[in-house]
Amino acid sequence: MTRIRSRAITRSKWFMPLFCLALGVVMLAAFWLGGQLGVGLFSLAALAGFGLFFLLAGRSETIRGLAGAGRDERFAQIDLRATAVSGLALLVTLIVTWLVQIAEGHSGHPYDWLLAVGGLAYLLAVVFFRWLS
Amino acid sequence: MKNQVRTLRTQRNLAQGQLAEAMGVSRQTINSIEKERYTPSLPLAIALARYFGVPVEEMFGDEDS
């Protein structure tokens, strides 16, 4: 029931625009606290524009799928694969950066614990999804 | 995976969009299934078979069998 409801929310055409707006507000608050109000306002404007683009974008399947409204089982599979690829790219980047840092005589922070978080998250996800299925 | 979706759809003079709407998926998904680029989930395969009134194994078949 909850899963169906959350799927209905993420498939609403308002989900991505509102998500962008909320993220923009959070970024504004973070930059403001850090004393960079101008950058925060720029971030909010950029994300609001991004959200507006998703809201007003035409009938492109890619845009509608990314926005949520055009998401079906095939697009969910595409999304899952894209997420896996982006995760892999991030991990490879972290490993390479960490190795470069070590080779240059640095401590490897914070790449070492980011890698640890990534590895641990992967292992926990494998255990969880194995238990779930 | 080989399938008879296009054949059955055209036999009933249905547009891809009409079938997509009936199945609750996008028109592009129906197109991908017909072009055998995407293998549908079991629930969608069953829904398609029921929609056309044919057994699933008649609608979807292994290329090698």
N, CA and C atoms of all chains as a GROMACS GRO file, in nm:
protein
  594
    1MET      N    1   0.084  -0.120   0.000
    1MET     CA    2   0.000   0.000   0.000
    1MET      C    3   0.087   0.126   0.000
    2THR      N    4   0.183   0.128   0.098
    2THR     CA    5   0.274   0.242   0.107
    2THR      C    6   0.360   0.252  -0.018
    3ARG      N    7   0.402   0.132  -0.069
    3ARG     CA    8   0.487   0.128  -0.186
    3ARG      C    9   0.412   0.182  -0.308
    4ILE      N   10   0.285   0.143  -0.318
    4ILE     CA   11   0.202   0.190  -0.430
    4ILE      C   12   0.184   0.341  -0.420
    5ARG      N   13   0.160   0.389  -0.296
    5ARG     CA   14   0.138   0.532  -0.277
    5ARG      C   15   0.265   0.610  -0.312
    6SER      N   16   0.382   0.560  -0.265
    6SER     CA   17   0.507   0.631  -0.294
    6SER      C   18   0.536   0.629  -0.443
    7ARG      N   19   0.500   0.519  -0.510
    7ARG     CA   20   0.520   0.512  -0.655
    7ARG      C   21   0.431   0.613  -0.725
    8ALA      N   22   0.308   0.630  -0.674
    8ALA     CA   23   0.216   0.727  -0.733
    8ALA      C   24   0.270   0.869  -0.716
    9ILE      N   25   0.333   0.894  -0.602
    9ILE     CA   26   0.390   1.027  -0.578
    9ILE      C   27   0.506   1.054  -0.673
   10THR      N   28   0.598   0.956  -0.685
   10THR     CA   29   0.715   0.978  -0.771
   10THR      C   30   0.678   0.980  -0.918
   11ARG      N   31   0.561   0.926  -0.953
   11ARG     CA   32   0.520   0.928  -1.094
   11ARG      C   33   0.432   1.049  -1.126
   12SER      N   34   0.410   1.135  -1.027
   12SER     CA   35   0.334   1.256  -1.053
   12SER      C   36   0.422   1.354  -1.131
   13LYS      N   37   0.360   1.433  -1.217
   13LYS     CA   38   0.438   1.530  -1.295
   13LYS      C   39   0.493   1.643  -1.207
   14TRP      N   40   0.442   1.652  -1.085
   14TRP     CA   41   0.488   1.755  -0.993
   14TRP      C   42   0.606   1.711  -0.909
   15PHE      N   43   0.635   1.579  -0.909
   15PHE     CA   44   0.738   1.528  -0.819
   15PHE      C   45   0.874   1.592  -0.845
   16MET      N   46   0.924   1.582  -0.966
   16MET     CA   47   1.059   1.632  -0.995
   16MET      C   48   1.070   1.784  -0.983
   17PRO      N   49   0.970   1.860  -1.036
   17PRO     CA   50   0.979   2.006  -1.016
   17PRO      C   51   0.983   2.046  -0.869
   18LEU      N   52   0.899   1.982  -0.787
   18LEU     CA   53   0.897   2.016  -0.644
   18LEU      C   54   1.024   1.968  -0.574
   19PHE      N   55   1.076   1.853  -0.619
   19PHE     CA   56   1.201   1.803  -0.563
   19PHE      C   57   1.315   1.900  -0.591
   20CYS      N   58   1.320   1.950  -0.715
   20CYS     CA   59   1.423   2.047  -0.754
   20CYS      C   60   1.411   2.173  -0.668
   21LEU      N   61   1.288   2.219  -0.652
   21LEU     CA   62   1.265   2.340  -0.574
   21LEU      C   63   1.307   2.320  -0.428
   22ALA      N   64   1.269   2.206  -0.372
   22ALA     CA   65   1.305   2.176  -0.232
   22ALA      C   66   1.456   2.168  -0.215
   23LEU      N   67   1.523   2.104  -0.312
   23LEU     CA   68   1.669   2.094  -0.307
   23LEU      C   69   1.732   2.233  -0.317
   24GLY      N   70   1.673   2.318  -0.400
   24GLY     CA   71   1.722   2.455  -0.414
   24GLY      C   72   1.709   2.532  -0.285
   25VAL      N   73   1.598   2.513  -0.215
   25VAL     CA   74   1.577   2.583  -0.087
   25VAL      C   75   1.677   2.534   0.017
   26VAL      N   76   1.701   2.403   0.020
   26VAL     CA   77   1.798   2.346   0.115
   26VAL      C   78   1.938   2.400   0.085
   27MET      N   79   1.971   2.408  -0.046
   27MET     CA   80   2.104   2.460  -0.084
   27MET      C   81   2.117   2.607  -0.047
   28LEU      N   82   2.007   2.681  -0.067
   28LEU     CA   83   2.007   2.823  -0.028
   28LEU      C   84   2.036   2.837   0.121
   29ALA      N   85   1.967   2.755   0.201
   29ALA     CA   86   1.986   2.760   0.346
   29ALA      C   87   2.131   2.726   0.383
   30ALA      N   88   2.187   2.623   0.318
   30ALA     CA   89   2.324   2.580   0.349
   30ALA      C   90   2.424   2.689   0.313
   31PHE      N   91   2.408   2.747   0.193
   31PHE     CA   92   2.500   2.854   0.151
   31PHE      C   93   2.485   2.978   0.239
   32TRP      N   94   2.361   3.004   0.277
   32TRP     CA   95   2.333   3.121   0.363
   32TRP      C   96   2.405   3.105   0.497
   33LEU      N   97   2.392   2.984   0.554
   33LEU     CA   98   2.460   2.956   0.682
   33LEU      C   99   2.610   2.967   0.667
   34GLY      N  100   2.658   2.933   0.547
   34GLY     CA  101   2.803   2.940   0.522
   34GLY      C  102   2.849   3.079   0.480
   35GLY      N  103   2.757   3.175   0.482
   35GLY     CA  104   2.793   3.312   0.449
   35GLY      C  105   2.806   3.340   0.301
   36GLN      N  106   2.743   3.256   0.219
   36GLN     CA  107   2.749   3.277   0.073
   36GLN      C  108   2.607   3.288   0.016
   37LEU      N  109   2.538   3.391   0.059
   37LEU     CA  110   2.398   3.407   0.019
   37LEU      C  111   2.382   3.416  -0.133
   38GLY      N  112   2.473   3.486  -0.199
   38GLY     CA  113   2.465   3.503  -0.344
   38GLY      C  114   2.469   3.370  -0.418
   39VAL      N  115   2.562   3.286  -0.378
   39VAL     CA  116   2.575   3.153  -0.441
   39VAL      C  117   2.448   3.071  -0.414
   40GLY      N  118   2.395   3.086  -0.292
   40GLY     CA  119   2.273   3.015  -0.256
   40GLY      C  120   2.155   3.057  -0.342
   41LEU      N  121   2.143   3.187  -0.364
   41LEU     CA  122   2.033   3.238  -0.449
   41LEU      C  123   2.049   3.190  -0.593
   42PHE      N  124   2.173   3.187  -0.639
   42PHE     CA  125   2.199   3.137  -0.774
   42PHE      C  126   2.162   2.989  -0.785
   43SER      N  127   2.196   2.911  -0.683
   43SER     CA  128   2.164   2.768  -0.681
   43SER      C  129   2.013   2.747  -0.683
   44LEU      N  130   1.942   2.827  -0.602
   44LEU     CA  131   1.797   2.816  -0.597
   44LEU      C  132   1.736   2.849  -0.733
   45ALA      N  133   1.786   2.956  -0.795
   45ALA     CA  134   1.734   2.996  -0.926
   45ALA      C  135   1.761   2.887  -1.030
   46ALA      N  136   1.882   2.831  -1.027
   46ALA     CA  137   1.919   2.728  -1.124
   46ALA      C  138   1.832   2.604  -1.107
   47LEU      N  139   1.811   2.562  -0.983
   47LEU     CA  140   1.730   2.442  -0.959
   47LEU      C  141   1.582   2.467  -0.988
   48ALA      N  142   1.536   2.591  -0.958
   48ALA     CA  143   1.397   2.625  -0.991
   48ALA      C  144   1.378   2.621  -1.142
   49GLY      N  145   1.477   2.670  -1.215
   49GLY     CA  146   1.472   2.665  -1.361
   49GLY      C  147   1.470   2.522  -1.412
   50PHE      N  148   1.551   2.439  -1.348
   50PHE     CA  149   1.557   2.298  -1.385
   50PHE      C  150   1.420   2.232  -1.362
   51GLY      N  151   1.361   2.264  -1.247
   51GLY     CA  152   1.228   2.210  -1.215
   51GLY      C  153   1.122   2.256  -1.314
   52LEU      N  154   1.132   2.384  -1.352
   52LEU     CA  155   1.038   2.439  -1.450
   52LEU      C  156   1.054   2.370  -1.585
   53PHE      N  157   1.178   2.340  -1.619
   53PHE     CA  158   1.205   2.269  -1.744
   53PHE      C  159   1.136   2.132  -1.743
   54PHE      N  160   1.147   2.060  -1.632
   54PHE     CA  161   1.082   1.929  -1.622
   54PHE      C  162   0.930   1.943  -1.632
   55LEU      N  163   0.879   2.051  -1.573
   55LEU     CA  164   0.733   2.070  -1.572
   55LEU      C  165   0.680   2.104  -1.711
   56LEU      N  166   0.756   2.183  -1.784
   56LEU     CA  167   0.706   2.232  -1.913
   56LEU      C  168   0.762   2.157  -2.032
   57ALA      N  169   0.854   2.063  -2.007
   57ALA     CA  170   0.917   1.991  -2.119
   57ALA      C  171   0.811   1.918  -2.200
   58GLY      N  172   0.841   1.900  -2.324
   58GLY     CA  173   0.745   1.842  -2.419
   58GLY      C  174   0.716   1.696  -2.396
   59ARG      N  175   0.704   1.622  -2.504
   59ARG     CA  176   0.661   1.483  -2.493
   59ARG      C  177   0.775   1.384  -2.500
   60SER      N  178   0.897   1.434  -2.485
   60SER     CA  179   1.012   1.344  -2.490
   60SER      C  180   1.000   1.237  -2.382
   61GLU      N  181   1.019   1.111  -2.422
   61GLU     CA  182   1.006   1.001  -2.325
   61GLU      C  183   1.114   1.012  -2.217
   62THR      N  184   1.233   1.053  -2.258
   62THR     CA  185   1.343   1.064  -2.162
   62THR      C  186   1.312   1.168  -2.054
   63ILE      N  187   1.265   1.285  -2.098
   63ILE     CA  188   1.232   1.391  -2.000
   63ILE      C  189   1.115   1.348  -1.912
   64ARG      N  190   1.013   1.290  -1.973
   64ARG     CA  191   0.896   1.248  -1.895
   64ARG      C  192   0.933   1.136  -1.797
   65GLY      N  193   1.023   1.049  -1.841
   65GLY     CA  194   1.068   0.941  -1.754
   65GLY      C  195   1.150   0.994  -1.637
   66LEU      N  196   1.240   1.088  -1.667
   66LEU     CA  197   1.322   1.148  -1.561
   66LEU      C  198   1.235   1.227  -1.464
   67ALA      N  199   1.134   1.294  -1.519
   67ALA     CA  200   1.045   1.374  -1.435
   67ALA      C  201   0.953   1.286  -1.350
   68GLY      N  202   0.929   1.165  -1.394
   68GLY     CA  203   0.847   1.073  -1.315
   68GLY      C  204   0.716   1.036  -1.381
   69ALA      N  205   0.657   1.129  -1.455
   69ALA     CA  206   0.524   1.104  -1.510
   69ALA      C  207   0.524   0.993  -1.616
   70GLY      N  208   0.631   0.981  -1.692
   70GLY     CA  209   0.635   0.881  -1.799
   70GLY      C  210   0.707   0.754  -1.761
   71ARG      N  211   0.714   0.728  -1.631
   71ARG     CA  212   0.794   0.615  -1.584
   71ARG      C  213   0.712   0.487  -1.580
   72ASP      N  214   0.754   0.388  -1.657
   72ASP     CA  215   0.691   0.257  -1.649
   72ASP      C  216   0.799   0.154  -1.618
   73GLU      N  217   0.768   0.025  -1.632
   73GLU     CA  218   0.864  -0.078  -1.589
   73GLU      C  219   0.992  -0.074  -1.672
   74ARG      N  220   0.980  -0.042  -1.802
   74ARG     CA  221   1.100  -0.034  -1.887
   74ARG      C  222   1.188   0.083  -1.844
   75PHE      N  223   1.125   0.196  -1.816
   75PHE     CA  224   1.204   0.312  -1.775
   75PHE      C  225   1.264   0.289  -1.636
   76ALA      N  226   1.191   0.216  -1.551
   76ALA     CA  227   1.245   0.184  -1.418
   76ALA      C  228   1.371   0.100  -1.433
   77GLN      N  229   1.371   0.008  -1.530
   77GLN     CA  230   1.490  -0.074  -1.556
   77GLN      C  231   1.606   0.012  -1.608
   78ILE      N  232   1.570   0.105  -1.699
   78ILE     CA  233   1.672   0.198  -1.752
   78ILE      C  234   1.731   0.280  -1.636
   79ASP      N  235   1.643   0.327  -1.549
   79ASP     CA  236   1.686   0.408  -1.434
   79ASP      C  237   1.778   0.329  -1.343
   80LEU      N  238   1.744   0.201  -1.320
   80LEU     CA  239   1.825   0.115  -1.234
   80LEU      C  240   1.964   0.095  -1.293
   81ARG      N  241   1.968   0.070  -1.424
   81ARG     CA  242   2.098   0.051  -1.491
   81ARG      C  243   2.180   0.180  -1.488
   82ALA      N  244   2.113   0.292  -1.513
   82ALA     CA  245   2.183   0.421  -1.514
   82ALA      C  246   2.238   0.451  -1.374
   83THR      N  247   2.161   0.416  -1.272
   83THR     CA  248   2.206   0.437  -1.134
   83THR      C  249   2.329   0.351  -1.106
   84ALA      N  250   2.326   0.225  -1.154
   84ALA     CA  251   2.440   0.135  -1.133
   84ALA      C  252   2.564   0.189  -1.204
   85VAL      N  253   2.546   0.239  -1.325
   85VAL     CA  254   2.660   0.294  -1.401
   85VAL      C  255   2.718   0.416  -1.331
   86SER      N  256   2.628   0.505  -1.284
   86SER     CA  257   2.678   0.626  -1.217
   86SER      C  258   2.748   0.591  -1.086
   87GLY      N  259   2.695   0.489  -1.014
   87GLY     CA  260   2.759   0.443  -0.891
   87GLY      C  261   2.897   0.386  -0.918
   88LEU      N  262   2.907   0.308  -1.026
   88LEU     CA  263   3.035   0.249  -1.064
   88LEU      C  264   3.136   0.357  -1.102
   89ALA      N  265   3.087   0.456  -1.179
   89ALA     CA  266   3.175   0.566  -1.221
   89ALA      C  267   3.227   0.641  -1.099
   90LEU      N  268   3.138   0.660  -1.002
   90LEU     CA  269   3.176   0.731  -0.880
   90LEU      C  270   3.282   0.651  -0.801
   91LEU      N  271   3.260   0.519  -0.790
   91LEU     CA  272   3.353   0.434  -0.717
   91LEU      C  273   3.490   0.431  -0.784
   92VAL      N  274   3.490   0.419  -0.917
   92VAL     CA  275   3.617   0.417  -0.991
   92VAL      C  276   3.692   0.548  -0.971
   93THR      N  277   3.617   0.659  -0.979
   93THR     CA  278   3.677   0.792  -0.959
   93THR      C  279   3.738   0.802  -0.819
   94LEU      N  280   3.663   0.752  -0.720
   94LEU     CA  281   3.711   0.758  -0.581
   94LEU      C  282   3.836   0.673  -0.564
   95ILE      N  283   3.837   0.554  -0.622
   95ILE     CA  284   3.954   0.465  -0.609
   95ILE      C  285   4.077   0.530  -0.672
   96VAL      N  286   4.060   0.582  -0.794
   96VAL     CA  287   4.173   0.645  -0.864
   96VAL      C  288   4.223   0.766  -0.786
   97THR      N  289   4.129   0.850  -0.739
   97THR     CA  290   4.169   0.970  -0.663
   97THR      C  291   4.240   0.931  -0.535
   98TRP      N  292   4.186   0.830  -0.467
   98TRP     CA  293   4.248   0.782  -0.342
   98TRP      C  294   4.390   0.732  -0.368
   99LEU      N  295   4.409   0.654  -0.474
   99LEU     CA  296   4.541   0.602  -0.508
   99LEU      C  297   4.640   0.715  -0.541
  100VAL      N  298   4.590   0.815  -0.615
  100VAL     CA  299   4.675   0.929  -0.649
  100VAL      C  300   4.718   1.004  -0.522
  101GLN      N  301   4.620   1.022  -0.431
  101GLN     CA  302   4.649   1.090  -0.304
  101GLN      C  303   4.755   1.015  -0.224
  102ILE      N  304   4.739   0.883  -0.218
  102ILE     CA  305   4.836   0.799  -0.144
  102ILE      C  306   4.974   0.810  -0.209
  103ALA      N  307   4.976   0.802  -0.343
  103ALA     CA  308   5.103   0.807  -0.416
  103ALA      C  309   5.173   0.941  -0.398
  104GLU      N  310   5.096   1.045  -0.376
  104GLU     CA  311   5.154   1.179  -0.357
  104GLU      C  312   5.194   1.204  -0.211
  105GLY      N  313   5.176   1.102  -0.130
  105GLY     CA  314   5.218   1.112   0.010
  105GLY      C  315   5.115   1.169   0.103
  106HIS      N  316   4.991   1.185   0.055
  106HIS     CA  317   4.884   1.237   0.142
  106HIS      C  318   4.819   1.120   0.218
  107SER      N  319   4.728   1.157   0.308
  107SER     CA  320   4.667   1.054   0.393
  107SER      C  321   4.559   0.973   0.319
  108GLY      N  322   4.503   1.033   0.216
  108GLY     CA  323   4.394   0.963   0.145
  108GLY      C  324   4.257   1.001   0.195
  109HIS      N  325   4.253   1.088   0.300
  109HIS     CA  326   4.125   1.139   0.350
  109HIS      C  327   4.071   1.247   0.256
  110PRO      N  328   3.941   1.259   0.233
  110PRO     CA  329   3.835   1.176   0.290
  110PRO      C  330   3.794   1.061   0.197
  111TYR      N  331   3.879   1.038   0.092
  111TYR     CA  332   3.840   0.937  -0.008
  111TYR      C  333   3.834   0.796   0.052
  112ASP      N  334   3.917   0.770   0.152
  112ASP     CA  335   3.918   0.636   0.212
  112ASP      C  336   3.785   0.602   0.278
  113TRP      N  337   3.733   0.697   0.357
  113TRP     CA  338   3.606   0.664   0.423
  113TRP      C  339   3.487   0.671   0.327
  114LEU      N  340   3.499   0.753   0.221
  114LEU     CA  341   3.393   0.753   0.119
  114LEU      C  342   3.388   0.617   0.050
  115LEU      N  343   3.507   0.561   0.022
  115LEU     CA  344   3.514   0.427  -0.037
  115LEU      C  345   3.459   0.322   0.058
  116ALA      N  346   3.490   0.338   0.185
  116ALA     CA  347   3.440   0.244   0.285
  116ALA      C  348   3.287   0.248   0.291
  117VAL      N  349   3.232   0.370   0.287
  117VAL     CA  350   3.085   0.385   0.288
  117VAL      C  351   3.025   0.318   0.164
  118GLY      N  352   3.088   0.341   0.047
  118GLY     CA  353   3.038   0.280  -0.077
  118GLY      C  354   3.041   0.129  -0.071
  119GLY      N  355   3.154   0.073  -0.026
  119GLY     CA  356   3.168  -0.072  -0.017
  119GLY      C  357   3.071  -0.133   0.082
  120LEU      N  358   3.058  -0.068   0.197
  120LEU     CA  359   2.967  -0.118   0.301
  120LEU      C  360   2.822  -0.110   0.254
  121ALA      N  361   2.787   0.000   0.189
  121ALA     CA  362   2.650   0.016   0.138
  121ALA      C  363   2.618  -0.094   0.036
  122TYR      N  364   2.717  -0.127  -0.048
  122TYR     CA  365   2.696  -0.232  -0.148
  122TYR      C  366   2.673  -0.367  -0.079
  123LEU      N  367   2.758  -0.399   0.018
  123LEU     CA  368   2.745  -0.528   0.088
  123LEU      C  369   2.611  -0.538   0.161
  124LEU      N  370   2.574  -0.430   0.231
  124LEU     CA  371   2.446  -0.429   0.303
  124LEU      C  372   2.328  -0.443   0.207
  125ALA      N  373   2.339  -0.377   0.092
  125ALA     CA  374   2.232  -0.386  -0.007
  125ALA      C  375   2.218  -0.528  -0.061
  126VAL      N  376   2.333  -0.594  -0.085
  126VAL     CA  377   2.330  -0.733  -0.133
  126VAL      C  378   2.261  -0.822  -0.029
  127VAL      N  379   2.302  -0.808   0.097
  127VAL     CA  380   2.244  -0.890   0.204
  127VAL      C  381   2.094  -0.862   0.216
  128PHE      N  382   2.057  -0.733   0.212
  128PHE     CA  383   1.916  -0.695   0.229
  128PHE      C  384   1.828  -0.749   0.115
  129PHE      N  385   1.874  -0.727  -0.007
  129PHE     CA  386   1.792  -0.769  -0.120
  129PHE      C  387   1.788  -0.921  -0.134
  130ARG      N  388   1.895  -0.987  -0.089
  130ARG     CA  389   1.893  -1.133  -0.089
  130ARG      C  390   1.791  -1.183   0.013
  131TRP      N  391   1.788  -1.117   0.129
  131TRP     CA  392   1.692  -1.153   0.234
  131TRP      C  393   1.548  -1.124   0.185
  132LEU      N  394   1.534  -1.014   0.114
  132LEU     CA  395   1.402  -0.972   0.067
  132LEU      C  396   1.345  -1.066  -0.039
  133SER      N  397   1.436  -1.125  -0.120
  133SER     CA  398   1.387  -1.211  -0.228
  133SER      C  399   1.402  -1.358  -0.191
  134MET      N  400   1.354  -1.120  -2.685
  134MET     CA  401   1.274  -1.242  -2.695
  134MET      C  402   1.172  -1.228  -2.808
  135LYS      N  403   1.161  -1.335  -2.887
  135LYS     CA  404   1.064  -1.335  -2.997
  135LYS      C  405   0.922  -1.322  -2.940
  136ASN      N  406   0.839  -1.246  -3.009
  136ASN     CA  407   0.701  -1.235  -2.962
  136ASN      C  408   0.607  -1.200  -3.077
  137GLN      N  409   0.479  -1.217  -3.049
  137GLN     CA  410   0.376  -1.195  -3.150
  137GLN      C  411   0.296  -1.067  -3.125
  138VAL      N  412   0.351  -0.977  -3.047
  138VAL     CA  413   0.275  -0.858  -3.007
  138VAL      C  414   0.235  -0.774  -3.128
  139ARG      N  415   0.330  -0.748  -3.216
  139ARG     CA  416   0.299  -0.665  -3.333
  139ARG      C  417   0.192  -0.731  -3.420
  140THR      N  418   0.208  -0.861  -3.441
  140THR     CA  419   0.112  -0.935  -3.526
  140THR      C  420  -0.029  -0.926  -3.467
  141LEU      N  421  -0.039  -0.955  -3.338
  141LEU     CA  422  -0.171  -0.954  -3.273
  141LEU      C  423  -0.229  -0.813  -3.268
  142ARG      N  424  -0.143  -0.716  -3.246
  142ARG     CA  425  -0.191  -0.576  -3.238
  142ARG      C  426  -0.245  -0.530  -3.373
  143THR      N  427  -0.168  -0.557  -3.478
  143THR     CA  428  -0.212  -0.511  -3.611
  143THR      C  429  -0.335  -0.587  -3.659
  144GLN      N  430  -0.346  -0.714  -3.617
  144GLN     CA  431  -0.466  -0.792  -3.651
  144GLN      C  432  -0.592  -0.727  -3.596
  145ARG      N  433  -0.576  -0.660  -3.482
  145ARG     CA  434  -0.692  -0.595  -3.416
  145ARG      C  435  -0.698  -0.446  -3.448
  146ASN      N  436  -0.619  -0.402  -3.544
  146ASN     CA  437  -0.617  -0.261  -3.585
  146ASN      C  438  -0.595  -0.165  -3.468
  147LEU      N  439  -0.505  -0.205  -3.381
  147LEU     CA  440  -0.475  -0.121  -3.264
  147LEU      C  441  -0.347  -0.042  -3.289
  148ALA      N  442  -0.346   0.083  -3.246
  148ALA     CA  443  -0.223   0.162  -3.252
  148ALA      C  444  -0.138   0.127  -3.130
  149GLN      N  445  -0.008   0.150  -3.142
  149GLN     CA  446   0.080   0.123  -3.027
  149GLN      C  447   0.037   0.201  -2.904
  150GLY      N  448  -0.005   0.325  -2.927
  150GLY     CA  449  -0.049   0.411  -2.816
  150GLY      C  450  -0.172   0.355  -2.745
  151GLN      N  451  -0.263   0.298  -2.823
  151GLN     CA  452  -0.385   0.240  -2.762
  151GLN      C  453  -0.350   0.120  -2.675
  152LEU      N  454  -0.262   0.034  -2.728
  152LEU     CA  455  -0.221  -0.083  -2.650
  152LEU      C  456  -0.143  -0.040  -2.526
  153ALA      N  457  -0.058   0.062  -2.544
  153ALA     CA  458   0.020   0.112  -2.432
  153ALA      C  459  -0.071   0.165  -2.321
  154GLU      N  460  -0.174   0.237  -2.360
  154GLU     CA  461  -0.267   0.292  -2.262
  154GLU      C  462  -0.340   0.180  -2.189
  155ALA      N  463  -0.380   0.078  -2.264
  155ALA     CA  464  -0.450  -0.035  -2.202
  155ALA      C  465  -0.360  -0.110  -2.104
  156MET      N  466  -0.229  -0.113  -2.132
  156MET     CA  467  -0.134  -0.187  -2.048
  156MET      C  468  -0.074  -0.100  -1.937
  157GLY      N  469  -0.096   0.031  -1.946
  157GLY     CA  470  -0.040   0.122  -1.846
  157GLY      C  471   0.109   0.143  -1.860
  158VAL      N  472   0.157   0.135  -1.985
  158VAL     CA  473   0.300   0.162  -2.011
  158VAL      C  474   0.309   0.267  -2.121
  159SER      N  475   0.432   0.307  -2.154
  159SER     CA  476   0.448   0.408  -2.258
  159SER      C  477   0.442   0.343  -2.398
  160ARG      N  478   0.414   0.426  -2.497
  160ARG     CA  479   0.411   0.375  -2.635
  160ARG      C  480   0.548   0.320  -2.675
  161GLN      N  481   0.653   0.387  -2.626
  161GLN     CA  482   0.789   0.343  -2.658
  161GLN      C  483   0.819   0.204  -2.602
  162THR      N  484   0.756   0.173  -2.488
  162THR     CA  485   0.777   0.040  -2.430
  162THR      C  486   0.715  -0.068  -2.519
  163ILE      N  487   0.595  -0.040  -2.569
  163ILE     CA  488   0.531  -0.136  -2.662
  163ILE      C  489   0.617  -0.150  -2.786
  164ASN      N  490   0.668  -0.039  -2.836
  164ASN     CA  491   0.755  -0.041  -2.955
  164ASN      C  492   0.881  -0.125  -2.928
  165SER      N  493   0.940  -0.107  -2.811
  165SER     CA  494   1.061  -0.183  -2.777
  165SER      C  495   1.033  -0.332  -2.766
  166ILE      N  496   0.915  -0.366  -2.711
  166ILE     CA  497   0.879  -0.508  -2.701
  166ILE      C  498   0.862  -0.566  -2.841
  167GLU      N  499   0.792  -0.494  -2.926
  167GLU     CA  500   0.768  -0.543  -3.063
  167GLU      C  501   0.899  -0.560  -3.141
  168LYS      N  502   0.994  -0.470  -3.114
  168LYS     CA  503   1.124  -0.479  -3.183
  168LYS      C  504   1.220  -0.575  -3.112
  169GLU      N  505   1.171  -0.641  -3.008
  169GLU     CA  506   1.246  -0.741  -2.932
  169GLU      C  507   1.373  -0.683  -2.868
  170ARG      N  508   1.364  -0.554  -2.833
  170ARG     CA  509   1.476  -0.491  -2.763
  170ARG      C  510   1.454  -0.495  -2.613
  171TYR      N  511   1.329  -0.513  -2.573
  171TYR     CA  512   1.297  -0.516  -2.431
  171TYR      C  513   1.208  -0.637  -2.401
  172THR      N  514   1.248  -0.714  -2.302
  172THR     CA  515   1.166  -0.828  -2.259
  172THR      C  516   1.079  -0.782  -2.144
  173PRO      N  517   0.947  -0.789  -2.159
  173PRO     CA  518   0.860  -0.737  -2.053
  173PRO      C  519   0.866  -0.822  -1.926
  174SER      N  520   0.825  -0.762  -1.816
  174SER     CA  521   0.817  -0.837  -1.690
  174SER      C  522   0.707  -0.942  -1.703
  175LEU      N  523   0.708  -1.038  -1.612
  175LEU     CA  524   0.606  -1.144  -1.616
  175LEU      C  525   0.465  -1.086  -1.602
  176PRO      N  526   0.440  -0.992  -1.509
  176PRO     CA  527   0.305  -0.935  -1.501
  176PRO      C  528   0.261  -0.868  -1.632
  177LEU      N  529   0.352  -0.796  -1.698
  177LEU     CA  530   0.315  -0.730  -1.823
  177LEU      C  531   0.293  -0.833  -1.934
  178ALA      N  532   0.377  -0.935  -1.937
  178ALA     CA  533   0.362  -1.041  -2.037
  178ALA      C  534   0.225  -1.110  -2.022
  179ILE      N  535   0.188  -1.138  -1.897
  179ILE     CA  536   0.058  -1.202  -1.870
  179ILE      C  537  -0.056  -1.108  -1.909
  180ALA      N  538  -0.039  -0.979  -1.875
  180ALA     CA  539  -0.143  -0.880  -1.909
  180ALA      C  540  -0.161  -0.871  -2.060
  181LEU      N  541  -0.052  -0.874  -2.134
  181LEU     CA  542  -0.060  -0.868  -2.280
  181LEU      C  543  -0.129  -0.992  -2.335
  182ALA      N  544  -0.091  -1.107  -2.281
  182ALA     CA  545  -0.151  -1.233  -2.328
  182ALA      C  546  -0.301  -1.236  -2.299
  183ARG      N  547  -0.338  -1.191  -2.180
  183ARG     CA  548  -0.482  -1.187  -2.144
  183ARG      C  549  -0.557  -1.089  -2.232
  184TYR      N  550  -0.493  -0.977  -2.260
  184TYR     CA  551  -0.557  -0.874  -2.341
  184TYR      C  552  -0.590  -0.928  -2.480
  185PHE      N  553  -0.497  -1.007  -2.536
  185PHE     CA  554  -0.520  -1.062  -2.669
  185PHE      C  555  -0.587  -1.199  -2.666
  186GLY      N  556  -0.605  -1.252  -2.545
  186GLY     CA  557  -0.676  -1.379  -2.533
  186GLY      C  558  -0.597  -1.498  -2.585
  187VAL      N  559  -0.467  -1.493  -2.568
  187VAL     CA  560  -0.383  -1.606  -2.610
  187VAL      C  561  -0.295  -1.649  -2.493
  188PRO      N  562  -0.248  -1.775  -2.493
  188PRO     CA  563  -0.157  -1.817  -2.386
  188PRO      C  564  -0.024  -1.741  -2.394
  189VAL      N  565   0.037  -1.721  -2.279
  189VAL     CA  566   0.164  -1.645  -2.274
  189VAL      C  567   0.269  -1.711  -2.363
  190GLU      N  568   0.275  -1.845  -2.357
  190GLU     CA  569   0.380  -1.916  -2.432
  190GLU      C  570   0.357  -1.906  -2.583
  191GLU      N  571   0.235  -1.871  -2.620
  191GLU     CA  572   0.208  -1.852  -2.763
  191GLU      C  573   0.252  -1.711  -2.806
  192MET      N  574   0.240  -1.620  -2.714
  192MET     CA  575   0.276  -1.482  -2.744
  192MET      C  576   0.427  -1.459  -2.736
  193PHE      N  577   0.490  -1.523  -2.639
  193PHE     CA  578   0.635  -1.508  -2.622
  193PHE      C  579   0.700  -1.644  -2.636
  194GLY      N  580   0.804  -1.649  -2.718
  194GLY     CA  581   0.870  -1.777  -2.736
  194GLY      C  582   1.020  -1.761  -2.744
  195ASP      N  583   1.089  -1.868  -2.703
  195ASP     CA  584   1.235  -1.867  -2.711
  195ASP      C  585   1.277  -1.887  -2.856
  196GLU      N  586   1.374  -1.810  -2.897
  196GLU     CA  587   1.422  -1.816  -3.035
  196GLU      C  588   1.472  -1.955  -3.072
  197ASP      N  589   1.536  -2.021  -2.974
  197ASP     CA  590   1.601  -2.149  -3.002
  197ASP      C  591   1.505  -2.266  -2.999
  198SER      N  592   1.389  -2.250  -2.938
  198SER     CA  593   1.299  -2.365  -2.924
  198SER      C  594   1.212  -2.383  -3.047
   0.00000   0.00000   0.00000
